[in-house]
Amino acid sequence: MTIRLDGPTIHLDGDCPVEDAETLLRLLQEPSARIIDWTGAGRLHTAVIQVVLAAGREVRGPCGDPFVARWIEPGIVEASAPGM
């Protein structure tokens, strides 16, 4: 399983295929606040990226997927800056 829960943190480990988007969404819908850590991620399916973006949660990085780290992560960091 490439999506694992460790306390309040959801870890994305290795390549995350489309099937992982549902697992990630289910964990994010639970009542306790969750942090997403994608440092150990490999390639992320676009469905997984969309769930991360829609969740609006704290994301710990840098992302292990080079494409996401280059093109998507900066927008997440900017959107979560104070005053946004």
SULJO-V555280 format. One record per pair of residues at least 6 apart in sequence whose C-alpha atoms are under 6 Angstrom apart, sorted by the first residue. I is the first residue (numbers start at 0). J is the second residue. D is the distance in Angstrom with one decimal. If there is no record, write none. Layout:
<<I J D> <I J D>>
This chain:
<<1 11 5.8> <1 12 4.8> <1 13 6.0> <1 15 6.0> <2 10 5.8> <2 11 4.9> <3 9 5.7> <3 10 5.3> <7 33 4.9> <8 33 5.5> <8 34 4.7> <8 35 5.8> <9 35 4.9> <10 36 4.8> <11 37 4.9> <11 40 5.2> <12 39 4.8> <12 40 4.5> <13 40 4.6> <13 41 4.3> <14 41 4.3> <14 42 4.6> <14 43 5.9> <15 43 4.9> <16 44 5.2> <17 44 5.5> <17 46 5.8> <20 46 5.8> <20 47 4.5> <34 57 5.2> <35 58 4.7> <36 58 5.8> <36 59 4.6> <37 60 5.7> <37 62 5.1> <38 60 4.9> <38 61 5.4> <38 62 4.8> <38 63 5.1> <39 63 5.5> <40 63 4.6> <41 63 5.4> <41 64 5.0> <42 64 5.1> <62 68 5.1>>
